[in-house]
Amino acid sequence: MKKLVLLLASFCLMTAASAAYKDGTYEGQGDGNHGKIDVSVVIKGGKIADIKVLKHTETDMIIQAPIDNLIPEIIKKNGTKGVETIAGATNSSKGILAGVNAALAKAQ
């Protein structure tokens, strides 16, 4: 009986950890180094399919590193948990992460 309870508890935890998002396109906003960063997150099949930076006031050269490196990592991990900021573009990275988190909160 104990083994069955443990098995069911483990299954419930695994299911909760891989909870799917609602399909659609969601927008969020975070604070960058020079102002707000607006992002769009596309959910397909319950997973993050695409992320776009819609609007920002960051230096183009600085925000390009998070766009090129941070966004693919978020998509790969299907969320921001465990995603590190990009050195030299920390505030821009934090703004993108906050915007994605705001969008994902709407997709719950």
Disulfide bonds with the S-S distance in Angstrom:
none
